[in-house]
Amino acid sequence: MNSLKGLYGMFDAALNAAAARVIRSGWTILGPEVEAFEVAWAEHVGVGHCVGVASGSDALQLALRALDVGPGDEVLTVANAGGYSTQAILALGAQPIFLDVEPDSLLLDGGAIFAAVTPRTRALIVTHLYGQMAPMPAVLAACRAAGISVVEDAAQAHGANWAGRQAGAWGDVACFSFYPTKNLGALGDGGAVCCSDAGLAAKLRQLRQYGWQPKYQVRMAGGMNSRLDEMQAAFLRVLLPALPESNAARRRVAASYLKGLEGVPGFVAISRPEDAEDVAHLFVLRHPERDRVRAALLAQGIQTDIHYPVPDHLQSGFIERVSQLGLLAMPAAGALPVTEAACAEVFSLPCHPFLDVTELSRVSSVLREVW
Ligand SMILES: *Cc1c(COP(=O)(O)O)cnc(C)c1O
């Protein structure tokens, strides 16, 4: 499913030089490498500020903290995006409210937002799933009209854009993960929160380090320890310039699969919004007999995965957590029909920049055989 060795091999000398530079500097956490990466990433996304943090999950939590989300608040999100948004909402003791997704794109349905808003709704977390941007013009318009904040989860969409404006440059605040398999990944955990409001950025910087201002004086509630380290920032500075080319390589992989599967009866590609340029983080298909197809592919040496098998509202850990917190129960099975149908049918083919033409045509031809 991935080829991290391929990636690291390509940048071997530069990664080693970056590691040596950090070791020689004797500076390990929140130093010049982090600052330089924050500037570079803010510029790449097209926002005023980037705050490096420890992971994408922490980025989501810190974004909600910076927006003062807490117990008694409702946050809208989807239930088919891996559970990261729900985890962050529950970590703050807030109530997740799930919107169903749009059947062709599996992305949040901008038209469903307004009806879900109540006086307690504070924010929406919108995930750019599989490398595809959610319909941000519609999402922003609905959220502005409803008076709620917008948090983008762009952990699968580094470099994606809608009409030229990057994922991460639309919401009040945007979250990125640099987990190694993301389109831009470190060699360990890392994340970032981006925004264009200087006050919000200052708050995020304070929250990521215990709420300190200055050191050892906790002046802000809700602080935590979530820092990006120098080593990861130095690696990210090596890999960032290659992001456009590696996204282009991923898009070529997706295009090759789409061409290879053309005309297969019953094959329907997940639709891509017209004005958006996606970054093919994952190549996801649907099949009513997913398990049979996956087993047949594996028998021929082709690995697949499922993103994601269980929708958030049916995860037993989340169900238990809302009950512990005294929140509204999670919706019952059947409440989010499009989401639930998708979770039962989706599966992902290998999709990364190091697949060659022979591998791609083999995957397509085996898939046609077993479909
Ligand atoms: C990977 C991912 C996250 C979490 O990032 P971590 O760095 O692993 O905590 C959040 N949201 C989405 C959509 C992701 O794909």
The ligand as a Tripos MOL2 file, in Angstrom:
@<TRIPOS>MOLECULE
LIG
   15    15     1     0     0
SMALL
NO_CHARGES

@<TRIPOS>ATOM
      1 C1         -4.2360   10.7620    9.5440 C.3       1 LIG1
      2 C2         -5.4230   11.6070    9.7640 C.ar      1 LIG1
      3 C3         -5.6260   12.3050   10.9640 C.ar      1 LIG1
      4 C4         -4.7890   12.0890   12.1840 C.3       1 LIG1
      5 O1         -3.4730   12.4220   12.0490 O.3       1 LIG1
      6 P1         -2.3920   11.8020   13.0810 P.3       1 LIG1
      7 O2         -1.1780   12.6000   12.7910 O.co2     1 LIG1
      8 O3         -2.2500   10.3550   12.7680 O.co2     1 LIG1
      9 O4         -2.9080   12.0400   14.4480 O.co2     1 LIG1
     10 C5         -6.7080   13.1550   11.0530 C.ar      1 LIG1
     11 N1         -7.5800   13.2870   10.0430 N.ar      1 LIG1
     12 C6         -7.4490   12.6150    8.8900 C.ar      1 LIG1
     13 C7         -8.4570   12.8170    7.7990 C.3       1 LIG1
     14 C8         -6.3810   11.7390    8.7080 C.ar      1 LIG1
     15 O5         -6.2630   11.0550    7.5670 O.3       1 LIG1
@<TRIPOS>BOND
     1     1     2 1
     2     2     3 ar
     3     2    14 ar
     4     3     4 1
     5     3    10 ar
     6     4     5 1
     7     5     6 1
     8     6     7 2
     9     6     8 1
    10     6     9 1
    11    10    11 ar
    12    11    12 ar
    13    12    13 1
    14    12    14 ar
    15    14    15 1
@<TRIPOS>SUBSTRUCTURE
     1 LIG1         1 GROUP 0 **** ****
